[in-house]
Amino acid sequence: WLGLKKIYSITKQGSYILRIELQDWRGNRRHIEYSFSLGGPSTNFTLQLSRMSGSIPNALPEQAELRFSTADRAGDTATDQSCPESHLGGWWHSECEETNLNGKYVVPRSRGRLDRGKGLYWKPKKGRYYLLKSTKIMIHPTDLKSFD
């Protein structure tokens, strides 16, 4: 983990693309890319996203100010819950059910079941949970052609 302060110092130098790569327990790989802006420490590292492309449905709110929160430092959420405390990890939560890419690494029980909220997952508003084996979160300047 590079850290929010370092990521902020990089991204304030220009325009960047955020790419999230996900792998499920069956070996399927998907990704999503956003144009984004990241605020500094005074804004709790507020993240604003605009979806650009990808092979998985969006699960993060666009054009909303998402504040990074941890169990010991709550941010604002739509449901007024402590998402990091109940879902084991710091993240830009808007609601506790949409994603958890910084949670505890948990292997699914028999038949692929996972206690929701305990492991890594991606949950679009109108869609199924994608239970995840691995995640990558990367950034690159917009003047690069692609990650590939």
C-alpha positions as CSV (number, residue, x, y, z in Angstrom):
1,W,0.0,0.0,0.0
2,L,1.6,3.3,-1.1
3,G,-0.5,5.4,1.2
4,L,-3.0,8.2,0.6
5,K,-0.6,11.1,1.2
6,K,1.8,9.8,-1.4
7,I,-1.0,9.0,-3.9
8,Y,-2.4,12.5,-3.3
9,S,1.0,14.1,-3.9
10,I,1.3,12.2,-7.2
11,T,-2.3,12.9,-8.5
12,K,-2.2,16.6,-7.7
13,Q,0.5,16.9,-10.4
14,G,-1.9,16.2,-13.3
15,S,-4.8,14.2,-14.6
16,Y,-4.9,10.5,-13.9
17,I,-6.9,7.4,-14.6
18,L,-7.8,4.9,-11.9
19,R,-8.0,1.3,-12.9
20,I,-9.3,-1.4,-10.6
21,E,-8.6,-5.1,-11.6
22,L,-10.5,-7.8,-9.9
23,Q,-10.1,-11.6,-9.9
24,D,-12.7,-14.0,-8.6
25,W,-12.3,-17.4,-7.0
26,R,-12.9,-19.1,-10.4
27,G,-9.9,-17.3,-12.0
28,N,-12.0,-14.8,-14.0
29,R,-10.5,-11.4,-14.3
30,R,-12.3,-8.1,-14.8
31,H,-11.5,-4.4,-14.7
32,I,-13.0,-1.0,-14.6
33,E,-11.5,2.4,-15.3
34,Y,-12.4,5.8,-14.0
35,S,-11.3,9.4,-14.5
36,F,-10.9,10.6,-10.9
37,S,-9.8,13.3,-8.6
38,L,-8.5,12.8,-5.1
39,G,-8.6,15.5,-2.4
40,G,-6.0,15.9,0.3
41,P,-5.9,15.3,4.0
42,S,-8.1,18.3,4.8
43,T,-11.0,16.6,2.9
44,N,-10.4,13.1,4.3
45,F,-9.0,12.2,0.8
46,T,-12.3,12.8,-0.9
47,L,-12.5,10.7,-4.1
48,Q,-14.7,11.7,-7.1
49,L,-15.1,9.2,-9.9
50,S,-16.5,9.2,-13.5
51,R,-16.6,5.7,-15.1
52,M,-14.8,5.4,-18.4
53,S,-14.8,1.8,-19.4
54,G,-14.5,-1.7,-18.1
55,S,-15.6,-5.4,-18.2
56,I,-17.5,-5.3,-14.9
57,P,-20.6,-3.3,-13.8
58,N,-19.9,-0.1,-11.8
59,A,-20.3,-0.5,-8.0
60,L,-19.1,2.9,-6.9
61,P,-21.1,6.1,-7.1
62,E,-20.1,8.6,-9.7
63,Q,-19.8,12.4,-9.3
64,A,-20.2,12.0,-5.5
65,E,-17.7,13.0,-2.9
66,L,-16.6,9.8,-1.2
67,R,-14.5,10.3,2.0
68,F,-12.0,7.7,3.0
69,S,-12.8,6.2,6.3
70,T,-11.3,3.6,8.7
71,A,-12.6,2.0,11.9
72,D,-10.9,4.7,14.0
73,R,-11.7,7.6,11.6
74,A,-15.2,7.5,10.2
75,G,-16.1,9.3,7.0
76,D,-19.6,10.3,5.8
77,T,-21.8,7.5,4.5
78,A,-25.3,7.6,3.2
79,T,-26.5,5.2,5.9
80,D,-24.6,6.7,8.8
81,Q,-22.9,3.4,9.7
82,S,-19.3,2.7,10.4
83,C,-18.6,0.7,7.3
84,P,-14.9,0.1,8.0
85,E,-15.6,-1.3,11.5
86,S,-18.4,-3.7,10.4
87,H,-16.7,-4.6,7.0
88,L,-13.1,-4.9,8.1
89,G,-11.1,-2.3,6.2
90,G,-10.7,1.3,5.2
91,W,-12.3,2.5,2.0
92,W,-14.3,5.2,0.2
93,H,-17.7,4.0,1.3
94,S,-20.9,5.5,0.3
95,E,-23.0,2.6,1.5
96,C,-21.6,-0.4,3.3
97,E,-22.7,-2.9,0.7
98,E,-21.2,-1.7,-2.5
99,T,-17.5,-2.7,-2.3
100,N,-14.9,-3.8,0.0
101,L,-11.5,-4.0,-1.7
102,N,-9.5,-3.3,1.4
103,G,-11.1,-5.9,3.7
104,K,-9.8,-9.0,5.3
105,Y,-8.6,-11.8,3.0
106,V,-11.1,-14.6,3.5
107,V,-11.3,-17.9,1.5
108,P,-14.9,-18.8,0.7
109,R,-16.5,-21.7,2.6
110,S,-17.9,-24.7,0.7
111,R,-19.8,-24.0,-2.5
112,G,-18.2,-20.5,-2.8
113,R,-20.0,-19.0,0.2
114,L,-18.5,-16.1,1.9
115,D,-19.8,-14.2,4.9
116,R,-20.8,-10.9,3.2
117,G,-18.9,-8.0,4.5
118,K,-16.0,-10.0,5.8
119,G,-14.0,-10.6,2.7
120,L,-13.2,-8.8,-0.6
121,Y,-16.2,-8.1,-2.8
122,W,-17.6,-5.9,-5.6
123,K,-21.4,-5.4,-5.6
124,P,-23.1,-3.3,-8.3
125,K,-26.4,-1.7,-7.3
126,K,-28.4,-4.0,-9.5
127,G,-26.3,-7.1,-9.7
128,R,-24.7,-9.9,-7.8
129,Y,-21.8,-10.0,-5.4
130,Y,-18.4,-10.7,-7.0
131,L,-16.5,-12.5,-4.3
132,L,-12.8,-11.7,-4.9
133,K,-9.6,-13.6,-4.6
134,S,-7.4,-10.6,-5.5
135,T,-7.6,-6.9,-6.4
136,K,-5.3,-4.3,-7.9
137,I,-5.8,-0.6,-7.8
138,M,-3.6,1.4,-10.1
139,I,-3.3,4.9,-11.5
140,H,-1.6,6.3,-14.6
141,P,-1.5,9.7,-16.3
142,T,-4.2,10.3,-18.9
143,D,-1.5,11.0,-21.5
144,L,-0.5,7.3,-21.5
145,K,-2.4,5.2,-24.1
146,S,-3.4,2.3,-21.8
147,F,-2.3,-0.1,-19.1
148,D,-2.1,-3.0,-21.5
